[in-house]
Amino acid sequence: MKFSELKLAHRFALLMAIIVAGFAVYGAWSFKVLDQLKVNGPIYQRVVQGKDLIADILPPPEYIIESYLVSLQAVSAPPAERKALLDNLKSLKNDYDTRHLFWTKEVLEDDIKDLLLNGADKPAQEFYQVAFTQFVPALEKDDTAAAAAALDIMKQRYAQHRAAINQLVERATRRNADDEAYAKSQIASSSAVMLAILLGSVGLAAAVLYALARSLMSQLGGEPRYAADIAGSIASGDLGVKIHTAPRDQHSLLAAMKAMQDGLSNIVGQIRSGTGTIASASVQIASGNHDLSARTEAQASALEQTTSSVEALTDAVKHNAGNARQAQQLAISASEVAVRGGAVVAQVVDTMGAINSSSKKIVDIIAVIDGIAFQTNILALNAAVEAARAGEQGRGFAVVATEVRNLAQRSSAAAKEIKALIDNSVETVDAGARLVSEAGATMNEVVSSVRRVTDIISDISAASDEQTTGIEQISHAIRQMDGVTQQNAALVEEAAAAAHSMQDQARHLSAAVSTFKLSA
């Protein structure tokens, strides 16, 4: 995307980004240089390290010259002063070991570390070894000859140590000089880089500002004040103001305002011609809405009456359904009573049959009793005949036989009477059984009829429930229709109000459009 195609906000944002980025790079580089050159920075640490190294070498503890001088003093010192000198020698040895341990942990160049830890340390360690294994014991024994011999060896080790120390001092001095020169060159080069960054940022920002100014003038198409005057004229309704643009200028703000002026002129002309049509149409819409509102209100009134009638019909059907359910319950109760009555009649029929069977058995028993009485009578008659033949001896037996015969005759007569009574009872029981059977059949017919009535009433109750449900659905639908009609009435009223509002808006629009001035 070209710079001229960017939005104004994006251009300013790009300018600010360039400036901020330039100063950010400038600041970052400055902080980097300051971080290197600051106190306790890398270069500072190297310089301090070099100074510390030389300070440890000249004078001690890393340089054993003082230990060598103390040894020379101890040889020529009186015995009373030797102990203090020897203690001082031990203290110098401890200081040497402490600082030497410190430098073994430091990061140094290889040649410096080799001179410090090998070239200078090895003869120093041999110096102290001879001193504490030969020289000090000899002095403690006051053996000056042995002490002098040990001192000669220590002198040789000191000479080796001193040669290494001289090289180390020379190398450390060169290192410090190199670090100082490097710091100076870093400061000079960093200053040049920071100056270049600053000048580059300022130059780039100036170039962007120049391009932005040219782009803005190209997009505006003229001076901003002239564009503001044109916009003020159009805002006040003067669409006939002349707008001067550069040749072939079709994309600037002034060109767009000119195109907007032409478009607004066309739109205002069309609005003026359409406001009359809108006013006439709004009058017709208002009249139609008034008629529709009247018809909707009449329909709503009719629906309210229909709703009342359907609600009354619903109440009646619900009442009939309730009566049908009560009749169904009564019919079910009657059916249950009839069933129980039929069962009782069946039991009576069974009982009458049992009585008839028992009566027949009694008749048989009476027949047996009658036969026994007849035989007893025959036997008594035969006994009387035999008693008569016996004469005077059989008179008493004849009396008994006569009594037995009389009893047999009375038993036979009683049996006949009982049989007659039983026969009458059997006939009566048979007649009762027939009547009970007929009553049982009648009860069965009653039960069947009651069941049919129950089924019919159940069908009537179910039909009443279905009818109630259907009428309730009809009532619900009518209520919905009534609600929709009420909503339609409200919408018609809103439409009428909107039509009146549209009339007012058309008048206001016509008045507002009349304020615009069009070119001839």
C-alpha positions in Angstrom: 0.0 0.0 0.0 1.3 3.4 -1.0 1.9 6.2 1.6 -0.7 8.4 -0.1 -3.4 5.7 0.3 -3.0 5.5 4.1 -5.5 7.1 6.4 -4.6 10.4 8.0 -4.5 8.8 11.4 -2.3 6.0 10.1 0.1 8.6 8.6 0.5 10.4 11.9 0.8 7.1 13.6 3.6 6.1 11.2 5.3 9.5 11.8 5.1 9.0 15.6 6.3 5.4 15.2 9.4 6.5 13.3 10.2 9.2 15.8 9.6 6.9 18.8 11.5 4.0 17.1 14.5 6.4 16.4 14.6 7.7 19.9 14.1 4.2 21.3 17.1 2.9 19.3 19.0 6.0 20.3 18.1 5.5 24.0 18.8 1.7 23.8 22.3 2.3 22.3 22.9 5.0 24.9 22.0 2.7 27.7 24.1 0.0 26.2 27.2 2.3 26.1 26.5 3.7 29.6 26.1 0.1 30.9 29.5 -0.8 29.5 31.2 2.4 30.8 29.3 2.8 34.1 30.8 2.1 37.5 30.9 -1.6 38.0 30.4 -2.1 34.3 32.4 -4.7 32.2 35.2 -2.2 31.2 35.3 -0.7 34.7 35.6 -4.1 36.2 38.5 -5.0 33.9 40.3 -1.7 34.8 39.7 -2.3 38.5 40.8 -5.9 38.2 44.0 -4.8 36.5 44.7 -2.2 39.2 43.9 -4.8 42.0 46.3 -7.2 40.3 49.1 -4.7 40.3 48.2 -3.6 43.8 48.5 -7.2 45.0 51.8 -7.6 43.2 53.4 -4.3 44.2 53.6 -4.3 47.2 52.7 -7.7 48.7 50.9 -10.0 49.4 51.3 -11.6 45.9 54.9 -10.3 45.8 57.1 -12.0 48.4 59.7 -9.2 48.6 58.6 -8.4 52.1 59.0 -12.0 53.2 62.5 -12.0 51.7 63.4 -8.8 53.6 62.0 -10.2 56.8 64.2 -13.3 56.3 67.3 -11.2 55.8 66.5 -9.2 59.0 65.9 -12.4 60.9 69.4 -13.7 60.1 71.2 -10.7 61.4 68.8 -9.9 64.2 69.5 -10.7 67.8 67.8 -13.8 69.1 65.4 -11.8 71.2 63.9 -10.1 68.1 63.8 -13.2 65.8 60.6 -14.5 67.2 58.6 -11.4 66.2 60.2 -11.5 62.7 59.4 -15.2 62.3 55.8 -14.6 63.3 55.6 -11.8 60.8 57.0 -14.2 58.2 54.2 -16.7 59.0 51.6 -13.9 58.7 53.0 -12.8 55.3 52.7 -16.5 54.2 49.0 -16.6 55.3 48.3 -13.3 53.4 50.0 -14.7 50.3 47.9 -17.9 50.4 44.7 -16.0 50.9 45.2 -13.6 48.0 46.6 -16.4 45.8 43.4 -18.4 46.4 41.4 -15.3 45.4 43.2 -15.0 42.1 42.9 -18.7 41.3 39.1 -18.1 41.1 39.2 -14.9 39.0 38.8 -15.0 35.2 42.1 -13.8 33.6 43.8 -14.0 30.3 45.7 -17.3 29.9 49.2 -15.7 29.8 48.5 -13.6 32.9 47.0 -16.5 34.8 50.0 -18.7 33.8 52.5 -16.1 35.1 50.5 -15.5 38.3 49.8 -19.2 39.2 52.8 -20.9 37.7 55.7 -18.5 36.9 55.4 -16.5 40.2 53.7 -19.0 42.5 55.9 -22.0 42.0 59.2 -20.3 43.2 57.2 -18.5 45.9 55.9 -21.8 47.3 59.4 -23.3 47.1 60.7 -20.1 48.9 58.2 -20.6 51.8 58.8 -24.3 51.9 62.6 -23.8 52.4 61.8 -21.0 54.9 59.6 -23.1 57.2 61.3 -26.4 56.8 65.0 -25.3 57.0 65.4 -21.6 57.6 63.0 -21.1 60.6 64.1 -24.3 62.4 67.7 -23.3 62.0 67.1 -19.9 63.5 65.1 -21.4 66.3 68.1 -23.6 67.1 70.4 -20.5 66.6 72.2 -22.4 63.8 73.3 -19.4 61.7 75.3 -21.5 59.3 72.3 -23.7 58.4 70.1 -20.6 58.3 72.6 -18.9 55.9 72.6 -22.0 53.6 68.8 -22.0 53.6 68.7 -18.3 52.9 70.9 -18.8 49.8 68.3 -21.2 48.4 65.5 -18.8 49.3 67.4 -16.0 47.5 67.5 -18.1 44.3 63.7 -18.8 44.5 63.1 -15.1 45.3 65.1 -14.2 42.1 63.0 -16.5 40.0 59.8 -15.2 41.6 60.9 -11.6 41.1 61.6 -12.2 37.4 58.1 -13.7 36.9 56.6 -10.7 38.9 58.3 -8.2 36.6 56.8 -9.9 33.6 53.4 -10.1 35.3 53.5 -6.4 36.2 54.5 -5.5 32.6 51.7 -7.7 31.2 49.1 -6.2 33.7 50.2 -2.7 32.8 49.7 -3.4 29.1 46.3 -4.9 29.8 45.2 -1.8 31.7 46.5 0.4 28.9 44.6 -1.7 26.4 41.4 -1.5 28.4 41.7 2.3 28.7 42.3 2.6 25.0 39.3 0.3 24.3 37.1 2.3 26.5 38.1 5.5 24.7 37.5 3.9 21.3 34.1 2.6 22.5 33.1 6.1 23.7 34.2 7.6 20.4 32.4 5.0 18.2 29.3 5.0 20.4 29.1 8.8 20.3 29.3 8.6 16.5 26.6 5.9 16.3 24.3 7.8 18.6 24.8 11.0 16.6 24.1 9.1 13.4 20.9 7.6 14.9 19.8 11.0 16.0 20.4 12.6 12.7 18.8 9.7 10.8 15.7 9.8 13.0 15.4 13.6 12.5 15.9 13.4 8.8 13.4 10.5 8.4 10.9 12.3 10.5 11.4 15.5 8.4 10.9 13.5 5.2 7.7 11.9 6.5 6.4 15.3 7.6 7.1 16.7 4.1 5.4 13.8 2.4 2.5 14.0 4.9 2.1 17.8 4.1 2.1 17.2 0.4 -0.3 14.3 0.7 -2.7 16.3 2.9 -2.8 19.2 0.4 -3.4 16.7 -2.4 -6.2 15.1 -0.5 -7.8 18.4 0.6 -7.6 19.8 -2.9 -7.1 23.3 -1.5 -6.6 25.3 1.6 -8.4 23.9 4.7 -10.1 27.3 5.3 -11.6 27.3 1.8 -12.9 23.8 2.3 -14.4 24.9 5.7 -16.2 27.8 4.0 -17.7 25.5 1.4 -18.8 23.1 4.0 -20.4 26.0 6.0 -22.3 27.1 2.9 -23.6 23.6 2.2 -24.6 23.2 5.9 -26.6 26.4 5.8 -28.6 25.0 2.8 -26.9 26.8 -0.1 -26.4 24.1 -2.6 -25.7 26.5 -5.4 -22.3 27.7 -4.2 -19.4 27.4 -6.7 -16.6 25.0 -5.8 -13.3 25.5 -7.6 -11.1 22.4 -8.0 -7.8 21.7 -9.8 -7.9 20.2 -13.3 -8.3 16.4 -13.3 -8.9 16.5 -9.5 -11.4 13.7 -8.8 -10.2 12.3 -5.5 -9.6 15.3 -3.2 -11.9 16.5 -0.4 -13.1 19.5 -2.5 -13.8 17.2 -5.4 -15.8 14.9 -3.1 -17.7 18.0 -1.7 -18.5 19.1 -5.2 -19.8 15.6 -6.0 -21.8 15.7 -2.7 -23.2 19.0 -3.6 -24.4 17.7 -7.0 -25.9 14.6 -5.3 -27.6 16.6 -2.6 -29.1 18.9 -5.3 -30.6 15.9 -7.1 -31.9 14.4 -3.9 -33.5 17.7 -2.7 -35.2 18.1 -6.1 -36.5 14.6 -5.9 -37.7 15.1 -2.3 -39.5 18.3 -3.3 -41.4 16.5 -6.0 -42.1 13.5 -3.8 -43.4 15.4 -0.7 -46.8 16.2 -2.4 -47.3 12.5 -3.4 -46.4 11.5 0.2 -49.0 13.9 1.7 -51.8 12.7 -0.7 -51.0 9.1 0.0 -50.9 9.7 3.8 -54.4 11.2 3.6 -55.7 8.1 1.8 -54.0 5.8 4.2 -55.5 7.7 7.2 -59.0 7.4 5.6 -58.5 3.6 4.9 -57.2 3.1 8.4 -60.3 4.8 9.9 -62.7 2.5 7.9 -60.6 -0.5 8.9 -60.6 0.5 12.5 -64.5 0.7 12.5 -64.8 -2.8 10.9 -62.2 -4.2 13.3 -64.1 -2.8 16.3 -67.4 -4.4 14.9 -65.6 -7.7 14.4 -64.2 -7.5 18.0 -67.7 -6.9 19.4 -69.1 -9.9 17.4 -66.3 -12.0 18.7 -67.0 -11.0 22.2 -70.7 -12.0 21.9 -69.6 -15.3 20.3 -67.2 -15.9 23.1 -70.0 -15.3 25.7 -72.3 -17.7 23.9 -69.6 -20.4 23.6 -68.7 -20.0 27.3 -72.4 -20.5 28.2 -72.6 -23.6 25.9 -69.4 -24.8 27.5 -70.9 -24.5 31.0 -74.1 -26.3 29.9 -72.0 -29.2 28.3 -69.9 -29.4 31.4 -73.1 -29.6 33.5 -74.5 -32.4 31.2 -71.2 -34.2 31.4 -71.3 -34.0 35.2 -74.9 -35.4 35.2 -73.8 -38.1 32.8 -71.0 -39.1 35.1 -73.4 -39.1 38.1 -75.9 -41.3 36.1 -73.0 -43.5 35.1 -72.1 -44.0 38.8 -75.7 -44.7 39.7 -76.0 -47.2 36.8 -72.8 -48.9 37.9 -74.2 -49.1 41.5 -77.5 -50.5 40.2 -75.7 -53.0 38.1 -73.7 -54.1 41.1 -76.9 -54.4 43.1 -78.6 -56.4 40.3 -75.6 -58.7 40.1 -75.7 -59.3 43.8 -79.5 -59.9 43.6 -79.0 -62.4 40.8 -76.4 -64.1 42.9 -78.9 -64.3 45.8 -81.6 -65.6 43.6 -79.3 -68.2 42.2 -78.5 -69.2 45.8 -82.3 -69.4 46.6 -82.8 -71.6 43.5 -80.0 -73.9 44.7 -81.6 -74.0 48.2 -85.1 -74.7 46.8 -83.5 -77.6 44.8 -81.9 -78.9 48.0 -85.3 -78.6 49.8 -87.0 -80.5 47.0 -84.4 -83.2 47.0 -84.7 -83.5 50.8 -88.6 -83.7 50.5 -88.3 -86.5 48.0 -86.0 -88.4 50.4 -88.6 -87.8 53.2 -91.3 -89.2 51.0 -89.2 -92.3 50.4 -88.6 -92.6 54.2 -92.4 -92.3 54.9 -93.0 -94.9 52.2 -90.7 -97.2 54.1 -92.4 -96.3 57.4 -95.8 -97.0 55.7 -94.5 -100.4 54.5 -93.2 -101.2 57.9 -96.6 -100.2 59.4 -98.4 -102.4 56.9 -96.2 -105.4 57.6 -96.6 -104.7 61.3 -100.3 -104.7 60.9 -100.2 -108.0 59.0 -98.0 -109.5 61.7 -100.3 -108.2 64.4 -103.3 -109.7 62.5 -101.5 -113.0 62.3 -100.6 -112.8 66.0 -104.2 -112.2 66.8 -105.3 -115.2 64.8 -102.7 -117.3 66.5 -103.7 -116.0 69.9 -107.4 -116.8 69.2 -106.3 -120.3 68.3 -104.4 -120.5 71.6 -107.5 -119.8 73.5 -107.3 -118.7 77.1 -103.5 -118.8 77.0 -103.2 -116.5 74.1 -105.6 -113.9 75.3 -103.0 -111.6 76.7 -100.9 -111.9 73.6 -104.0 -111.2 71.6 -104.5 -107.9 73.5 -100.9 -106.9 72.8 -101.3 -107.9 69.1 -104.4 -105.8 68.9 -102.6 -102.8 70.4 -99.7 -103.3 68.0 -102.1 -103.5 65.1 -103.8 -100.3 66.2 -100.4 -98.6 66.5 -99.5 -99.9 63.1 -102.7 -98.6 61.6 -102.2 -95.1 63.3 -98.6 -95.1 62.1 -99.8 -95.9 58.6 -102.4 -93.2 58.8 -99.9 -90.7 60.1 -97.4 -91.6 57.4 -100.1 -91.1 54.8 -101.0 -87.7 56.2 -97.3 -86.8 56.3 -96.8 -88.0 52.8 -99.8 -85.9 51.7 -98.3 -82.9 53.5 -94.8 -83.6 52.0 -96.4 -84.0 48.5 -98.1 -80.6 49.0 -94.7 -79.1 50.2 -92.9 -80.6 47.2 -95.5 -79.2 44.9 -95.2 -75.8 46.7 -91.3 -76.0 46.6 -91.5 -76.9 42.9 -93.7 -73.9 42.2 -91.4 -71.7 44.3 -88.4 -73.1 42.4 -90.0 -72.3 39.1 -90.8 -68.8 40.4 -87.3 -68.4 41.7 -85.9 -69.6 38.4 -88.1 -67.1 36.6 -87.0 -64.4 39.0 -83.3 -65.4 38.4 -83.8 -65.1 34.6 -85.5 -61.8 35.2 -82.6 -60.6 37.3 -80.2 -61.7 34.6 -82.2 -59.7 32.1 -82.2 -56.7 34.5 -78.4 -57.0 35.0 -77.9 -57.1 31.2 -80.2 -54.1 30.8 -78.4 -52.2 33.5 -75.0 -53.0 31.9 -76.3 -51.8 28.6 -77.6 -48.7 30.3 -74.2 -48.3 32.0 -72.4 -48.6 28.7 -74.7 -46.1 27.0 -74.3 -43.7 29.8 -70.5 -44.2 29.6 -70.6 -43.4 25.9 -72.7 -40.3 26.7 -70.2 -39.2 29.3 -67.2 -39.8 27.0 -69.1 -37.9 24.2 -69.9 -35.1 26.7 -66.2 -34.9 27.7 -65.1 -34.8 24.0 -67.8 -32.2 23.3 -66.5 -30.2 26.3 -62.9 -30.5 25.0 -64.0 -29.4 21.5 -66.0 -26.5 22.8 -63.1 -25.4 25.0 -60.8 -25.6 22.0 -63.3 -23.5 20.1 -63.6 -21.1 23.0 -59.8 -20.9 23.1 -59.6 -20.3 19.4 -62.3 -17.6 19.6 -60.4 -16.0 22.5 -57.2 -16.0 20.3 -59.2 -14.6 17.4 -60.5 -11.9 19.8 -56.9 -11.2 21.0 -55.7 -11.0 17.4 -58.6 -8.7 16.6 -57.8 -6.5 19.5 -54.1 -6.4 18.4 -55.3 -5.6 14.9 -57.4 -2.8 16.2 -54.4 -1.5 18.2 -52.2 -1.8 15.1 -54.8 0.0 13.0 -54.9 2.8 15.5 -51.1 2.9 15.4 -51.2 2.9 11.6 -53.7 5.7 11.7 -51.4 7.6 14.1 -48.5 6.8 11.9 -50.4 8.1 8.9 -51.2 11.4 10.7 -47.6 11.6 11.8 -46.5 10.9 8.2 -48.7 13.8 7.1 -47.0 16.1 9.6 -43.6 14.8 8.7 -44.4 15.4 5.0 -45.3 19.0 5.8 -42.2 19.4 7.9 -40.1 17.8 5.2 -41.5 20.1 2.6 -40.8 23.1 4.8 -37.2 21.8 5.5 -36.5 21.1 1.8 -37.7 24.6 0.9 -34.7 26.0 2.9 -32.2 24.6 0.3 -31.1 26.8 -2.5 -30.5 25.0 -5.8 -28.5 26.3 -8.7 -30.5 27.6 -11.6 
